[in-house]
């Protein structure tokens, strides 16, 4: 028996392993240029490859977070069909989320649904194909505190959340109202 080969063996135990990251998603569209520009704008992303058939975008050190595929003969999905509801992107702070809101609003991109879910404060947008994209910030300082909120009577009574006015939240933020007050679900 070859002792060198035995030393190189790496048995796998078969126990479950969770993914390390959510790497990317891919969308197919007939509105290729509009979708690329929209995601560049909304995610503050940069295109790292584009040949007119497919493009790859990223907003961090990952080689790509989104691919957009140009498929001219697609048809719109039935609004009553099952499938993906939305993608969500999280921000590091309420200030980052509100700055993004102001930047997008100045370019005519406004949320169709701003809502305080309790664990997050979120703004939902539609991309040019109508896919829903959620931009959010955690409302609690730790993941454990957010998870604990999911077990409260308030969340049980209303697991969806409470609508809010993003312009009013921006006004209050810029006036100096503390984040913990603004993030608290009414």
C-alpha positions in Angstrom: 0.0 0.0 0.0 1.3 3.5 -0.9 1.6 5.5 2.4 1.8 8.8 0.4 -1.6 8.1 -1.2 -3.0 7.2 2.2 -1.8 10.5 3.7 -3.5 12.4 0.9 -6.9 10.8 1.3 -9.7 13.2 2.3 -12.8 11.3 3.3 -16.1 13.2 3.3 -18.4 12.4 6.1 -21.6 13.4 4.3 -23.0 15.7 7.0 -25.1 18.6 5.7 -23.3 21.8 4.8 -25.0 25.2 4.2 -23.8 27.4 1.4 -21.2 30.0 2.3 -22.8 32.8 0.3 -25.7 33.6 -2.0 -23.5 34.1 -5.1 -25.7 35.5 -7.9 -29.0 35.4 -9.7 -29.8 35.4 -13.4 -32.7 37.1 -15.2 -33.8 36.7 -18.7 -35.3 39.7 -20.4 -36.4 41.4 -23.7 -35.5 44.8 -22.1 -31.8 44.1 -22.0 -30.3 47.6 -22.0 -33.0 49.0 -19.7 -32.5 46.2 -17.2 -28.7 46.6 -17.2 -29.0 50.3 -16.6 -31.7 49.9 -13.9 -29.6 47.4 -11.9 -26.5 49.5 -12.3 -28.4 52.4 -10.9 -30.4 50.7 -8.1 -27.6 48.5 -6.8 -24.8 51.0 -7.6 -23.3 48.1 -9.6 -20.8 48.0 -12.3 -20.9 45.9 -15.4 -17.9 43.6 -15.6 -18.8 41.9 -18.9 -21.3 42.7 -21.6 -21.4 41.3 -25.1 -25.0 42.2 -25.9 -26.2 38.7 -25.3 -25.4 38.5 -21.6 -23.9 40.9 -19.1 -22.5 40.4 -15.6 -22.8 43.0 -12.8 -21.3 43.2 -9.4 -21.4 45.7 -6.5 -18.6 44.2 -4.3 -15.6 42.0 -4.6 -17.5 39.0 -6.0 -16.8 38.5 -9.7 -20.6 38.9 -10.5 -23.8 39.1 -8.4 -26.2 39.3 -11.3 -26.3 38.1 -14.9 -28.8 39.5 -17.4 -29.5 37.4 -20.5 -31.0 39.0 -23.6 -33.7 36.7 -25.0 -35.8 38.7 -27.5 -38.7 36.2 -27.9 -39.8 35.9 -24.3 -43.3 36.8 -23.3 -44.5 38.3 -20.0 -45.4 35.8 -17.3 -48.9 35.5 -16.1 -49.4 37.7 -13.0 -51.2 34.9 -11.3 -48.4 32.3 -11.8 -46.4 31.0 -8.9 -42.7 31.6 -8.6 -40.3 34.1 -7.3 -41.9 37.0 -5.2 -38.8 39.2 -4.8 -35.1 39.6 -4.2 -33.9 41.5 -1.1 -30.7 43.5 -0.6 -29.6 44.7 2.8 -27.8 47.9 3.7 -25.4 48.5 6.6 -27.3 51.4 8.1 -30.6 53.3 7.9 -28.6 56.3 6.6 -27.3 54.1 3.7 -30.9 53.0 2.9 -32.3 56.5 3.0 -29.4 57.9 0.9 -30.1 55.2 -1.7 -33.8 56.2 -1.6 -32.9 59.8 -2.2 -30.5 59.0 -5.0 -33.0 56.7 -6.8 -35.9 59.1 -6.3 -33.8 61.9 -8.0 -33.6 59.5 -11.0 -37.3 58.8 -11.1 -37.1 55.4 -9.4 -39.5 55.3 -6.4 -40.6 52.4 -4.2 -44.1 51.1 -4.7 -44.2 49.8 -1.2 -42.2 51.2 1.8 -43.0 49.1 4.8 -41.6 48.6 8.3 -41.8 44.9 8.8 -40.5 45.0 12.4 -37.3 43.1 11.9 -36.5 45.3 8.8 -37.4 48.6 7.3 -37.9 47.9 3.6 -38.6 49.6 0.3 -39.9 47.6 -2.6 -39.2 48.6 -6.2 -40.1 47.1 -9.6 -37.4 46.5 -12.2 -38.3 47.2 -15.9 -39.6 43.7 -16.2 -41.8 44.0 -13.1 -39.7 41.9 -10.8 -39.9 43.1 -7.2 -36.6 44.1 -5.5 -36.5 44.9 -1.8 -33.9 47.2 -0.3 -33.8 46.9 3.4 -32.0 47.6 6.7 -32.2 45.6 9.8 -34.2 47.3 12.5 -32.4 45.5 15.4 -28.8 45.7 16.4 -28.3 41.9 16.3 -29.7 39.0 14.3 -30.8 37.3 17.5 -32.9 40.4 18.5 -34.6 40.4 15.1 -35.3 36.7 15.3 -36.8 37.2 18.8 -39.1 39.9 17.4 -40.6 37.2 15.1 -41.9 35.5 18.2 -43.7 38.5 19.7 -47.5 39.1 19.9 -47.1 42.2 17.7 -45.5 40.2 14.9 -48.1 37.3 15.3 -50.9 39.8 14.8 -49.3 41.5 11.8 -46.4 39.6 10.2 -46.4 41.9 7.1 -45.8 45.3 8.8 -46.8 48.9 8.7 -46.5 51.3 5.7 -44.4 54.4 6.1 -43.7 57.6 4.2 -40.0 57.5 3.1 -39.9 61.3 2.5 -41.1 61.8 6.1 -38.5 59.3 7.4 -35.8 61.2 5.4 -37.0 64.5 6.9 -36.9 63.1 10.4 -33.5 61.4 9.9 -31.9 64.6 8.6 -33.5 66.5 11.6 -31.5 64.2 13.9 -34.1 61.7 15.1 -32.2 58.7 16.4 -32.1 55.6 14.3 -33.6 53.4 17.0 -36.7 55.6 17.0 -37.0 55.7 13.2 -36.5 51.9 12.9 -39.1 51.0 15.6 -42.3 49.6 14.1 -45.3 51.7 15.2 
